[in-house]
Amino acid sequence: SIAESYGIMIARIACESLRIRLSLAIAKDKETSITERCETLVSMVSIIGNVESERARHPSMITWAQEQLSATLKCQTCRIWLIDETTNELLSYTGDPAVEHREQAGTGMIGYVQ
């Protein structure tokens, strides 16, 4: 619908303004209203915005943001991938203590959707 298109467009603009590349799939539940979906997107942008600063790229902050996004999206798990421009790799953390995961940009599913 038009409202859904605008909601997705607003989320993309917000992520671009934060210089964040975000790939995710939101389940289109028939019971979920457009308002609820937009509120979810706004919550996601707010959470991800906290990760934008260099200081916030600490593994514990990334892990916290992933947990918050999982709760917001009502999903089992979520992973945020950061771009390491010096090595051209995608970087993510999981677990406690955080374990670093790296993937070459442009390879695999994660590299494809970046």
Summary of the structure (lengths in Angstrom):
residues: 114
radius of gyration: 14.5
end to end distance: 25.4
largest distance: 44.0
contacts: 279
relative contact order: 0.12
helix: 50%
strand: 13%
